[in-house]
Amino acid sequence: MLVPVILSGGAGTRLWPLSRELHPKQLLALAAKQTMLQETAVRLDGLDAAPPLLVCNDAHRFLVAEQLRQLEIKPAAILLEPFGRNTAPAIALAAHAALRLASATAEPDPVLLVLPADHVIRDVAAFQAAVRTALAIVHQGGLATFGIVARTAQTGYGYIRRGAAIGGVHRIDKFVEKPSLERAQAFVDSGEYYWNSGMFMFHARRYLEELERWAPAISQVCRTASEAATSDLDFIRIDAKSFEACPSDSIDYAVMEKTGDAVVVPLDAGWSDVGSWSALHEASAADEHGNVVRGDVLIEDSSGCYLYSESRLVAAVGLEDTVVVETKDAVLVSPRSRVNDVKKLVGRLKELGRYEHSLHREVFRPWGSYDSLENGQRFQVKSLKVKPEGQLSLQLHHHRAEHWIVVSGTARITRGEEVFLLEENQSTYIPLGVKHRIENPGKIPLHIIEVQSGAYLGEDDIVRFKDRYGREGSTG
């Protein structure tokens, strides 16, 4: 049984301002119409694989679940990591979960195909052929990784030097960290090195055996944290108290560099990890002048640019090799040669205590989303979009009152002891301190304009009493 394990962690800070801590790049449609997570799930079609098992951050759980629901994919499980501890522990948690799920089947030791959720792969047929090649080696006890055929010298990737050939794949001679440009060029010229893709395949028990041998501290913590995991709606919560003590390490360092059974499978499939705006430019279709344009963009006498508009017209004249990214609350302008330094800007935003490193102006919730349109002293205007059958928590506020106007759809309103419907162009008022709730009982999205007024308008002024999404006592 082939069980895909999709790792949906990471913040993608070098793709700010589109990628943010609470809505990172794997949950965005950057290189295709579907999000990168959805593209990862879709490229499994045709592999005769079991439903995927996902590992993600607790804060992303509803976004991950919703994006799979849109594809009509029911995952085997969604594991919630309480803390980021790199790939070796994340894969161990997935291996334990896969073994538990497979214990009642005829194949109690599944093969795990570990895939980061934020990769672009243009040639799906080549990817699937490489997976089938790896499968034969894995069934013999090997631990496989996929090495990307390197055609250009890249300093942003780690490298794998191949060793002796065995059955169409190679033993791994060594892993090399991100090199200088000169070394990277020498690697490519030699033809003996691949880019390290971060994709792996092995039997679940085989991986756990090697982890126990080479990284026993990680192995023990992950076993304990998995055994103490609890169910929360459609999610599996890894025990935070146990997992907090887990060392942080990558699978490369913890296992693959040390085991004697590691192999590298060549993969030439139009791969990119889209680690920067420059990488996204290279992975996207450009016009005859080398420009990649997304959204409402007007250009004149410009070349080699990546220009993105989310909410308004972006006009560019006389630019060369420049990145311009506009969102509702931020604009990034950078030479393509300096885009790796965007990560430094994100660090400064954190130091300054600004929200833009973490949140977009439009914030997604399990029931839908809200967008802060305007705010001032003692007032704020929001646009609420509630998906069909979505329901906000039953709640109250101590410091603000709210006015609701239905723009489209039908709303079921709870206000104190009253429950009533509001249709398009109808409105109501929620006094300070009164319990209230919005529900969408219809089959089309509900759009409401909310006007808040009061002495304090922060999102932490919420007291939740009932919530179908298990968020009682939180502001998420």
C-alpha positions in Angstrom: 0.0 0.0 0.0 1.4 3.4 -1.1 0.5 6.1 1.4 1.4 9.7 0.3 2.5 11.9 3.2 2.2 15.6 2.3 4.2 17.9 4.5 2.4 21.2 4.7 4.6 23.1 7.1 6.8 26.2 6.7 6.1 29.9 6.3 7.6 30.7 2.9 8.9 34.0 4.1 10.9 34.8 0.9 7.6 35.0 -0.9 6.2 37.8 1.3 3.9 39.7 0.9 1.8 36.9 -0.7 3.1 34.2 1.6 2.5 34.9 5.3 2.9 32.9 8.5 -0.9 32.1 8.8 -1.4 31.7 5.0 1.9 30.4 3.6 2.9 29.6 0.0 1.7 26.0 -0.1 -1.9 27.3 0.4 -1.6 29.8 -2.4 -2.2 29.5 -6.2 1.2 30.8 -7.3 2.1 28.8 -10.4 -1.3 27.3 -11.4 -5.0 27.8 -10.9 -5.0 25.5 -8.0 -3.0 26.0 -4.8 0.4 24.3 -4.4 -1.1 21.9 -1.9 -3.9 21.0 -4.3 -1.4 20.5 -7.1 0.6 18.1 -4.9 -2.5 16.1 -4.1 -3.7 16.0 -7.8 -0.4 14.7 -9.2 -1.0 11.5 -7.2 -3.8 10.5 -9.5 -2.8 7.4 -11.4 -0.4 6.1 -8.8 -2.9 3.7 -7.2 -2.2 5.3 -3.9 -4.2 5.4 -0.7 -5.7 8.7 0.5 -3.0 11.1 1.6 -1.9 11.7 5.1 -1.1 15.3 5.9 1.1 16.9 8.5 0.5 20.6 9.1 0.6 23.5 11.6 -2.4 23.7 13.9 -3.0 27.3 12.7 -3.4 26.0 9.1 -5.7 23.1 9.8 -9.0 24.5 8.5 -7.4 25.9 5.3 -5.7 22.6 4.6 -9.0 20.7 5.2 -11.0 23.1 3.0 -8.6 22.9 0.1 -8.8 19.1 0.1 -12.6 19.3 0.4 -12.7 21.4 -2.7 -10.9 18.5 -4.6 -13.3 16.0 -3.0 -10.4 14.3 -1.4 -10.9 12.8 2.0 -7.5 12.4 3.6 -6.5 9.4 5.7 -5.6 11.8 8.5 -4.5 15.4 9.1 -1.8 15.5 11.8 -1.4 18.7 13.7 2.1 19.5 14.9 2.1 21.6 18.0 5.6 22.9 17.2 7.8 22.9 14.1 10.7 20.4 14.6 11.8 19.9 11.0 11.3 17.0 8.7 12.7 14.0 10.6 10.2 14.2 13.4 7.3 15.2 11.1 7.9 12.1 9.0 8.1 9.9 12.1 4.8 11.2 13.3 3.3 10.3 9.9 4.9 6.9 9.9 3.3 6.0 13.3 0.0 7.3 12.1 0.2 5.3 8.9 1.1 2.1 10.8 -1.9 2.6 13.1 -4.2 3.1 10.1 -2.8 0.1 8.2 -2.8 -2.3 11.2 -6.2 -3.8 10.2 -5.3 -4.2 6.5 -3.6 -7.0 4.6 -0.5 -4.7 4.2 0.4 -3.6 7.7 3.7 -1.9 6.7 2.8 0.8 4.1 5.2 2.5 1.8 5.4 6.2 2.5 5.8 8.7 -0.4 6.9 11.9 1.4 6.1 15.1 -0.6 6.5 18.7 0.5 3.3 20.6 -0.3 5.1 23.6 -1.9 6.8 22.1 -5.0 6.1 22.7 -8.7 6.4 19.6 -11.0 5.5 20.3 -14.6 5.9 16.7 -16.0 3.6 14.6 -13.9 4.2 11.5 -16.0 7.9 11.7 -15.4 7.3 12.1 -11.7 5.1 9.1 -11.5 7.6 7.0 -13.5 10.3 7.9 -10.9 8.0 6.9 -8.1 7.5 3.5 -9.7 11.2 3.1 -10.2 11.8 3.9 -6.5 9.1 1.5 -5.4 11.1 -1.6 -6.5 14.1 -0.5 -4.5 12.0 0.4 -1.4 10.5 -3.1 -1.5 14.0 -4.4 -1.1 14.5 -2.4 2.1 16.0 0.8 0.5 15.3 4.3 1.6 14.9 6.5 -1.5 15.1 10.2 -2.2 14.6 11.9 -5.6 17.5 13.9 -7.1 16.6 16.6 -9.5 18.6 16.5 -12.7 20.6 19.8 -12.4 20.9 21.8 -15.6 22.0 25.1 -14.2 24.1 26.1 -11.2 21.9 27.0 -8.3 23.1 28.2 -4.9 19.7 28.0 -3.3 19.5 24.1 -3.3 21.4 21.4 -1.5 23.0 18.8 -3.7 23.3 15.0 -3.7 26.4 13.3 -5.2 25.5 9.9 -6.7 27.5 6.8 -6.1 27.4 3.3 -7.7 24.5 2.5 -10.0 22.0 -0.2 -8.9 18.9 -1.0 -11.0 18.4 2.4 -12.7 19.1 4.4 -9.4 22.3 5.2 -7.5 23.6 4.8 -4.0 24.2 8.1 -2.3 27.8 9.1 -2.0 27.2 12.3 0.0 24.9 15.2 0.6 26.2 18.7 0.1 24.8 21.9 1.7 24.0 24.9 -0.5 27.2 25.7 -2.3 28.9 28.8 -3.7 28.2 29.6 -7.3 31.6 28.4 -8.4 31.1 25.0 -6.6 27.6 24.7 -7.9 28.8 25.2 -11.5 31.5 22.5 -10.9 28.8 20.1 -9.6 26.6 20.7 -12.7 29.6 20.3 -15.1 30.6 17.0 -13.5 27.2 15.4 -14.1 27.5 13.5 -10.8 25.3 15.8 -8.7 21.5 16.2 -8.3 19.5 18.9 -6.6 18.1 17.7 -3.3 14.4 17.6 -3.8 13.3 16.9 -0.3 11.0 14.0 -1.5 11.4 10.5 -0.1 10.1 7.0 -0.2 10.4 4.1 2.2 8.4 1.6 4.3 7.1 3.1 7.4 8.7 0.6 9.7 12.0 0.8 7.8 12.2 4.5 8.4 11.4 4.2 12.1 14.0 1.5 12.5 16.7 3.7 10.9 15.5 6.7 13.0 15.8 4.7 16.2 19.3 3.6 15.2 20.6 7.1 14.2 18.5 9.6 16.1 17.1 7.7 19.1 16.1 10.9 21.0 13.8 11.9 18.1 12.5 8.4 17.8 11.5 8.1 21.4 9.8 11.5 21.6 7.8 10.9 18.4 6.7 7.5 19.6 5.5 8.9 22.9 3.8 11.9 21.4 2.0 9.7 18.8 0.7 7.3 21.4 -0.7 10.3 23.4 -2.3 11.9 20.4 -6.0 12.8 20.5 -8.7 13.3 18.0 -10.2 16.8 17.4 -13.0 16.8 14.9 -11.3 15.5 11.6 -7.8 16.1 13.0 -5.3 14.2 15.1 -3.6 16.4 17.6 0.0 15.3 18.5 0.5 15.6 22.2 2.2 18.9 22.8 3.7 18.2 26.2 5.5 15.1 24.9 6.5 16.6 21.5 7.9 19.9 22.9 11.1 18.0 24.0 11.7 16.7 20.5 15.1 17.7 18.9 14.8 19.6 15.6 16.5 17.9 12.7 16.0 17.2 9.0 15.6 13.7 7.6 18.8 14.3 5.6 20.9 14.8 8.7 19.1 12.5 11.0 18.8 9.4 8.7 19.7 9.7 5.0 23.3 10.8 5.5 24.0 8.0 7.9 22.1 4.9 6.7 23.9 2.5 4.4 20.7 1.8 2.4 19.9 5.2 0.9 19.5 5.6 -2.8 18.9 8.5 -5.1 16.4 8.2 -8.0 17.0 10.7 -10.9 14.0 13.0 -11.6 13.8 15.3 -14.6 10.3 16.6 -14.4 10.3 20.4 -14.5 10.7 20.7 -10.7 11.0 23.8 -8.6 10.6 24.4 -4.9 9.5 28.0 -5.6 11.7 29.3 -2.8 11.8 32.9 -3.9 10.2 35.4 -6.3 13.1 34.7 -8.8 12.4 31.0 -8.6 8.7 31.6 -9.2 9.5 33.8 -12.2 11.6 30.9 -13.7 8.8 28.4 -13.0 6.1 30.6 -14.7 5.3 31.2 -18.3 6.8 34.5 -19.5 5.9 36.8 -22.4 8.3 37.6 -25.3 10.1 40.1 -23.1 10.6 37.7 -20.2 7.9 39.3 -18.1 5.6 37.3 -15.9 2.3 39.2 -15.2 -0.5 38.3 -12.8 -3.6 40.4 -12.2 -4.3 44.0 -13.3 -0.9 45.0 -14.6 0.1 47.5 -17.4 3.7 47.5 -18.5 5.7 49.6 -21.0 9.3 49.0 -22.1 10.1 46.5 -19.4 11.8 43.1 -19.4 12.6 40.2 -17.2 10.1 41.3 -14.5 7.7 39.5 -12.2 4.7 41.8 -11.7 1.7 40.8 -9.5 -1.4 42.8 -8.6 -4.0 41.5 -6.1 -6.3 44.5 -5.7 -5.5 47.4 -7.9 -3.8 48.5 -11.1 0.0 48.2 -11.1 1.8 50.1 -13.9 5.5 49.7 -14.7 7.7 51.7 -17.1 11.3 51.0 -18.0 11.9 48.2 -15.5 14.5 45.4 -15.9 14.7 42.2 -13.8 12.5 43.6 -11.1 9.9 42.1 -8.8 6.8 44.1 -7.9 4.1 42.4 -5.8 1.0 44.3 -4.7 -1.5 43.0 -2.1 -4.3 44.8 -0.3 -2.0 45.9 2.6 1.6 45.8 1.3 3.7 46.4 -1.8 7.1 44.7 -2.4 9.6 46.2 -4.9 13.0 44.4 -5.4 15.6 43.6 -8.0 15.3 39.9 -8.9 18.9 39.5 -7.8 18.0 40.6 -4.2 14.8 38.7 -3.6 16.4 36.3 -1.1 16.7 39.3 1.2 12.9 39.6 1.5 13.3 37.2 4.5 15.2 40.1 6.2 12.2 42.4 5.7 9.9 39.8 7.3 12.2 39.7 10.3 12.0 43.5 10.6 8.2 43.4 10.5 8.3 40.9 13.4 10.7 43.1 15.4 8.4 46.1 14.8 5.4 44.2 16.1 3.5 44.7 12.8 0.8 42.2 11.7 1.8 42.0 8.1 4.4 39.3 8.6 1.7 37.0 9.9 -1.7 38.0 8.5 -3.2 39.2 5.3 -5.9 42.0 5.5 -8.3 39.2 4.4 -8.3 36.6 7.1 -9.6 33.1 6.5 -11.6 31.2 9.1 -13.2 27.7 8.9 -16.6 29.3 8.2 -15.3 31.7 5.5 -13.3 34.9 5.7 -13.4 38.5 6.7 -11.7 41.5 5.1 -11.1 44.8 7.1 -12.2 47.5 4.7 -11.8 50.6 6.8 -11.0 51.5 10.4 -10.6 54.6 12.5 -11.1 55.8 16.0 -13.9 53.7 17.6 -15.1 52.1 14.4 -14.2 49.4 11.9 -15.9 48.1 8.7 -15.5 44.5 7.6 -16.7 42.4 4.7 -17.7 38.9 5.9 -18.1 36.0 3.5 -19.7 32.9 5.0 -19.6 29.7 3.0 -22.7 27.6 2.5 -23.7 25.9 5.8 -20.9 27.9 7.5 -21.5 29.0 11.1 -19.7 31.5 13.3 -19.4 30.7 16.9 -22.0 31.8 19.5 -20.2 34.7 21.1 -20.4 38.1 22.7 -18.2 41.2 22.9 -17.6 43.3 26.0 -16.4 46.5 24.2 -18.1 46.8 20.9 -21.5 46.7 19.2 -22.1 45.5 15.6 -24.3 46.4 12.7 -24.9 43.8 10.0 -26.1 44.4 6.4 -26.8 41.5 4.1 -25.3 42.1 0.7 -26.2 38.8 -0.9 -27.4 35.4 0.3 -29.5 34.6 3.4 -28.4 34.8 7.0 -29.8 33.1 10.0 -29.2 35.4 13.0 -29.1 34.6 16.7 -29.4 37.7 18.9 -30.0 36.9 22.5 -33.0 34.7 22.7 -34.1 35.6 19.1 -33.4 33.6 16.0 -34.5 35.1 12.6 -33.6 35.3 8.9 -32.1 38.3 7.1 -32.4 38.5 3.3 -30.5 40.7 0.8 -30.6 44.5 1.8 -31.9 43.8 5.3 -29.9 44.6 8.4 -29.8 44.2 12.2 -28.0 45.6 15.2 -26.1 43.6 17.9 -25.8 45.5 21.2 -22.7 45.3 23.3 -22.7 42.3 25.6 -25.4 40.3 23.8 -24.8 36.8 22.6 -25.0 36.5 18.8 -24.2 34.2 15.8 -24.3 34.3 12.0 -25.1 31.2 10.0 -25.5 30.6 6.3 -28.3 28.1 5.8 -28.3 28.4 2.1 -26.4 26.9 -0.9 -24.7 30.1 -2.1 -22.1 32.2 -0.2 -23.4 34.8 2.3 -21.9 38.3 2.1 -22.4 40.7 5.0 -21.0 44.1 5.7 -20.2 44.5 9.4 -19.8 47.9 11.1 -18.2 47.7 14.5 -18.3 50.5 17.0 -16.9 50.8 20.5 -14.0 51.6 22.7 -11.9 48.5 21.7 -12.1 46.6 18.5 -9.4 43.9 18.8 -10.1 40.3 17.7 -9.4 39.1 21.3 -12.6 40.8 22.5 -14.5 37.6 21.9 -16.1 35.3 24.4 -17.1 32.0 22.7 -19.9 29.8 24.1 -20.5 27.2 21.3 -18.4 26.5 18.2 -18.7 23.6 15.8 -15.1 24.0 14.9 -13.8 23.3 18.4 -12.5 26.9 19.0 -14.1 27.6 22.4 -12.0 29.9 24.4 -9.8 31.0 21.4 -9.9 34.0 19.0 -9.0 31.9 15.9 
